Amino acid sequence: MATDRALGILPPDVLIEEETMPDYDARRFYPANLGDILHGRYKILIKLGWDSSSTVWLGKDTSRWRWQPDRYVALKISVANGKDTANHEVVISRRLGSNPAHEGFRFVRCVIDHFEIAGPRGAHNCLVYEPMRVTMTLFQRRLPDGKIPGPLLKHYIRHLLLGLDYIHRECGVIHTDIKQDNIMMGFEDPSVVEDYIRTKGKAAMPRKVQKDRSIYFSQYDFGPLKSFRMLLKLSNFGLAQRGDGPEPLRHPIQPPLFQAPEVILGAPWSYSADIWNLGVLIWNFLENRDLFRDIRSSQGNYDSRKHLAEMVALLGPPPRELIGREARWSTFYGGPFFNSEGNFLYGDLVPPSLKLPDSVLSLEGEDRTLFLDFVGHMLQWLPENRKSARDLLSHVWLTP
């Protein structure tokens, strides 16, 4: 047993990583091992993470010439026969790579290579990305109170708006799923990866050894930050949609907290849904709290009536023009929500004391006033009244 611990081998009866999922089926996951060479090119070095449909690994591109600098990649290996989302992201990434000269291109994380590998239970799609240091979720855990200071926040919001401007205007793509886990931060210095690999390479990787595979513990901590000079990148385009098609888009999108009003009402949505999404998300950055705080039922389920009620409290009643667009899709979220006169059917749920300015506690004076004006251009009931990412970049609040 002592020898096992020294080798990093964990007890077989302890569930770890992807095994902890209620519907875990080992046969669906590719049995990757450190040192494996994928696609005749990418050597697996360290496990970085996992989710219900994939595992993610740090790899090294072995196709480089000796005189070239080392190139590291992130390898996302999907579950067996789980092609749809991966293939969709590859298609979207082709569009996202259409104009690398655009200033917003470097704030978007695209698939840079893709291939299939054969596993015991079928084919696995593997997507190759630029490796990133950390998600915004984990980055904020490093900060006091989890809050991003105002000057740094402005810098990061500019990155995200440049990325959105690029995918919207140049690529005709709507992200639809902007959240902290889908915003990634690059390395502040190339030496961070080299130091990380050098350190981890000296230690046994914690893992559980089974008959047909080893399950490794994820090692995603690249060490203390050397500076905050990191590029933010919009990531994970698996749910992204084309916004330049002939038919209006109405199907449900977005994480519940960030759903735009037109989405809940079943009205057509477009690029401006991303703008609303980012406008709401800014509170999680600035205040480390949700803008909409009471949108769940007593059973803990998402409640669209309470969500709309908080929107009414913060923004005032929606215009009749938007209410008139309420369609049959609203029943997906529990609608209809308004009567024939345009009145909200659940007025008793509107919290009377909830005001938008009161939710901003980390800014003061003119900076606070300008911030509220800035987000006011994003949190508009009517999608067409929201400013575009390009227009928002010129707002005075973002001026250094």
Protein Blocks (a to p, Z undefined) as FASTA:
>chain_A
ZZmmmnopacfkbcehjllpmklcfklpccddehiaghhlaccfbdfbdcfkbccddddd
fkbcfkbccdddddddddehilmlmmmmmmmmmmmmmmmmbmklmmcccdfbdcddddfk
bccddddddddfbdfklmmmmpghhiacfklmmmmmmmmmmmmmmmmmmnopafklacfk
lpccddfbfklmmmmmmmmmmpccdddddfkbccddddfbgbjafbfcdcdddehjllgc
cfkbfbdcfbdehjfklpcfklmnopacdfklmmmmmmmmmmmmmnopafblclccfkop
acfklmmmmmmmmnopadfklmmmpcfklmmnopafbdfkopafklmlpcfklcfklmpm
kbghjllmmmmmmmmmmmcfblmlpccfklmmmpmklpZZ
